[in-house]
Amino acid sequence: MLIFVDMKKILLLLTAFTLMLLPAQSQAQSKKKSAKKADVTASAKPASESLYYLTADQLPDLLKCLPAPPDSASFDFSRDRLRYLWGKRQRLNAERAAQACRDAYWKLDTLCAIFSEPFGLEISAEKTPAIYRVFTKSIVTMGQINMRAKAHYSRIRPFVYFDEPMLSRWEEDELRGEGSYPSGHTVRGWSAALLLSQINPEAATKLFLRGWQYGESRVIVGAHWQSDVDASRPVASMAFATLQSSAEFQKDLAEAVKEFKKLTSGR
């Protein structure tokens, strides 16, 4: 009987200790996600240089200007469920499924590679440093806009709601506890199309087609509801419009346009 009591005390102590660790673990996970969203390292830029053109507080507050996600009893959510089934059907197309999986990777260099083709020029630190600089810094800046809304609404993701595996299985653990609304990938893809069209207007049609597909990829892999994606394109436009107020951005944009014209003048 004494052994049973002692074991009970030990279990109680272990439970209390585990509960004490949870806030610290949650904070550590939050910091990890923030670092992932920034997608930059300390060595990427001088210590004295900001990673952003604008702070998160200088961007529009989505809680005040973006409608809440659809209620589960609404017609819009019924459409979300139908579009989830649409996304699963798209996986049967091997080419589209491969594109959706490639679009899932968060690295900025992957985004550069994806949009280099419709842009008409390789976007890289080595070959187009001015374009690469304004592109990567702008994407990271605009990406800050959706984090407050994600945390506030904490919307369940489709693959969790249906308890089914994602097409991009490697994302599941990280996305499971992160809000679905709005879509960070869609904001990123539409922001890329907006920015690169400003540098190369002639490529706008191809860029916006690719930007649209980039958002739809999130439905196909099961990461987002269609309403998440639909809301995220105007969110990207809000961020892009606000970005124009940065003098540093305007200076870097002018350098990028100059570089683009120089590299394409012989075409």
C-alpha positions in Angstrom: 0.0 0.0 0.0 2.9 2.3 0.8 4.4 1.7 -2.6 1.1 2.6 -4.3 1.0 5.9 -2.4 4.6 6.7 -3.3 4.0 6.0 -7.0 0.9 8.2 -6.9 2.9 11.1 -5.5 5.6 10.5 -8.1 3.0 10.6 -10.9 1.5 13.8 -9.5 4.9 15.4 -9.3 5.7 14.4 -12.9 2.4 15.8 -14.1 3.0 19.1 -12.4 6.5 19.3 -13.8 5.2 18.6 -17.3 2.6 21.4 -17.0 5.2 23.8 -15.9 7.2 23.1 -19.0 4.3 23.6 -21.4 4.4 27.4 -21.5 8.2 27.4 -22.2 7.8 24.8 -24.9 4.9 26.8 -26.5 7.0 29.9 -26.4 9.9 28.1 -28.0 7.7 26.7 -30.8 6.3 30.2 -31.4 9.8 31.6 -31.7 10.7 28.8 -34.1 7.7 29.6 -36.3 8.5 33.3 -36.3 12.0 32.5 -37.4 10.7 30.3 -40.1 8.3 33.0 -41.4 11.2 35.5 -41.5 13.2 33.0 -43.5 16.4 34.9 -43.0 19.6 34.4 -41.0 21.8 36.8 -39.1 24.6 36.2 -41.7 22.3 37.2 -44.6 22.5 40.9 -43.8 24.8 43.2 -41.8 23.8 43.5 -38.1 23.0 47.2 -38.6 20.6 46.6 -41.4 16.9 46.0 -40.9 15.3 42.8 -42.3 12.2 44.7 -43.2 11.1 47.8 -45.1 8.2 48.3 -42.7 7.4 46.9 -39.2 4.3 44.7 -38.7 2.7 47.7 -36.9 3.0 49.8 -40.0 1.0 47.3 -42.1 -2.8 47.3 -42.1 -4.4 45.6 -39.1 -6.4 42.7 -40.6 -8.5 42.3 -37.5 -10.0 45.7 -38.4 -10.3 45.4 -42.1 -10.6 41.7 -43.1 -13.8 39.8 -42.5 -13.6 36.8 -40.2 -13.4 33.3 -41.8 -16.7 31.6 -42.6 -18.7 30.1 -39.9 -19.0 26.3 -40.0 -22.8 26.5 -40.6 -22.4 29.0 -43.5 -22.8 28.5 -47.3 -19.2 29.7 -47.7 -18.0 26.8 -45.5 -20.0 24.4 -47.6 -18.1 25.7 -50.6 -14.8 25.2 -48.6 -15.6 21.6 -48.1 -16.5 21.1 -51.8 -13.2 22.8 -52.8 -11.3 20.5 -50.5 -12.7 17.6 -52.5 -11.7 19.5 -55.7 -8.2 19.8 -54.4 -8.0 16.0 -53.8 -9.0 15.4 -57.3 -6.3 17.6 -58.6 -3.7 15.3 -57.0 -4.6 12.7 -59.6 -2.8 14.9 -62.1 0.8 14.1 -61.5 2.2 17.3 -62.9 -0.2 19.5 -60.9 0.5 17.5 -57.8 4.2 18.0 -58.2 3.8 21.7 -58.7 1.7 21.9 -55.5 4.3 20.1 -53.5 7.0 22.4 -54.9 5.0 25.4 -54.0 4.7 24.1 -50.4 8.4 24.7 -49.7 8.8 28.0 -47.7 12.4 28.9 -48.6 12.8 32.2 -50.3 15.3 30.8 -52.8 12.6 28.3 -53.8 10.2 31.1 -54.3 12.8 32.9 -56.4 13.3 29.9 -58.6 9.5 29.4 -59.0 8.9 33.0 -60.1 12.0 33.3 -62.2 10.4 31.5 -65.1 7.3 33.7 -65.6 9.5 36.8 -64.7 11.8 36.0 -67.6 15.0 36.3 -65.7 16.8 34.3 -63.0 16.3 35.9 -59.6 19.4 35.2 -57.5 21.9 36.9 -55.3 24.6 36.2 -57.8 23.1 37.0 -61.1 20.5 39.7 -60.2 21.5 41.1 -56.8 19.4 44.3 -57.0 16.2 42.4 -58.0 17.0 39.7 -55.4 17.4 42.2 -52.7 14.1 44.1 -53.2 12.3 40.8 -53.9 13.4 39.0 -50.7 13.2 41.9 -48.4 9.7 42.9 -49.7 8.4 39.4 -49.4 9.5 39.1 -45.8 8.1 42.6 -45.0 4.7 41.9 -46.5 4.5 38.4 -44.9 4.2 40.0 -41.5 0.7 41.2 -42.2 -1.1 38.0 -41.6 0.4 36.7 -38.3 -1.9 38.6 -35.9 -5.0 37.3 -37.7 -3.7 33.8 -37.8 -3.2 33.8 -34.1 -6.5 35.5 -33.4 -8.8 33.2 -35.4 -6.7 30.1 -35.0 -8.8 28.4 -37.7 -8.6 24.7 -38.0 -6.9 23.4 -41.2 -8.6 21.1 -43.7 -6.4 18.1 -43.2 -7.0 18.4 -39.4 -10.7 18.9 -39.8 -11.1 15.8 -42.1 -8.3 13.9 -40.2 -6.6 13.0 -43.5 -3.0 13.2 -44.6 -1.8 16.2 -46.6 -0.2 15.8 -50.0 2.9 17.6 -48.6 3.2 15.3 -45.6 6.4 17.0 -44.3 4.3 20.1 -43.4 1.8 18.4 -41.2 3.6 18.7 -37.8 4.4 22.3 -38.1 1.0 23.4 -39.6 -1.2 21.3 -37.3 -1.1 23.9 -34.5 -1.0 27.0 -36.7 -4.0 29.0 -37.7 -5.3 28.5 -41.3 -6.7 32.0 -41.9 -5.3 33.8 -43.9 -2.8 31.8 -46.0 0.8 32.9 -45.6 1.8 31.1 -48.8 -0.9 32.8 -50.8 0.1 36.2 -49.4 3.6 35.4 -50.4 2.8 34.2 -53.9 0.4 37.1 -54.8 2.9 39.5 -53.3 5.6 38.1 -55.6 3.4 38.5 -58.7 2.6 42.1 -57.7 6.2 43.1 -57.1 7.7 41.4 -60.1 5.0 42.9 -62.4 6.1 46.3 -61.2 9.7 45.5 -62.3 8.7 43.8 -65.6 5.1 44.8 -66.6 5.3 42.8 -69.8 5.4 39.6 -67.8 2.3 40.5 -65.7 0.0 38.0 -67.2 2.3 35.1 -66.7 3.3 36.3 -63.2 -0.3 36.6 -62.0 -1.2 33.2 -63.5 1.6 31.7 -61.5 0.7 33.6 -58.4 -2.9 32.4 -58.7 -1.7 28.8 -59.1 0.6 29.2 -56.1 -2.4 30.0 -53.9 -4.6 27.1 -55.3 -1.7 24.8 -54.5 -2.5 25.3 -50.8 -6.0 23.9 -51.4 -4.6 21.0 -53.3 -2.2 19.9 -50.6 -4.8 20.2 -47.9 -3.2 23.0 -46.0 -5.9 25.7 -46.5 -9.5 26.2 -47.2 -10.5 28.0 -50.4 -11.8 31.0 -48.3 -8.3 31.3 -46.7 -6.8 31.6 -50.1 -9.4 33.9 -51.5 -9.0 36.3 -48.6 -5.2 36.3 -48.9 -4.9 37.9 -52.3 -6.5 41.2 -51.2 -4.4 40.9 -48.0 -1.3 40.8 -50.2 -2.5 43.8 -52.1 -3.0 45.7 -48.8 0.6 45.0 -47.8 1.9 45.9 -51.3 0.1 49.2 -51.4 1.4 50.1 -48.0 5.0 49.0 -49.0 5.0 51.9 -51.5 5.3 54.3 -48.6 8.8 53.1 -47.8 11.5 55.4 -49.2 14.0 52.6 -48.8 11.8 50.3 -50.8 11.4 52.9 -53.6 15.2 53.3 -53.8 15.8 49.5 -54.0 12.9 49.2 -56.5 14.5 51.8 -58.8 17.8 49.9 -58.6 16.0 46.6 -59.5 14.2 48.2 -62.5 17.5 49.6 -63.7 19.2 46.2 -63.3 16.4 44.5 -65.2 16.5 47.0 -68.1 20.3 46.6 -68.3 20.2 42.8 -68.4 17.3 42.7 -71.0 18.3 45.6 -73.2 19.8 43.3 -75.9 16.7 41.1 -76.3 
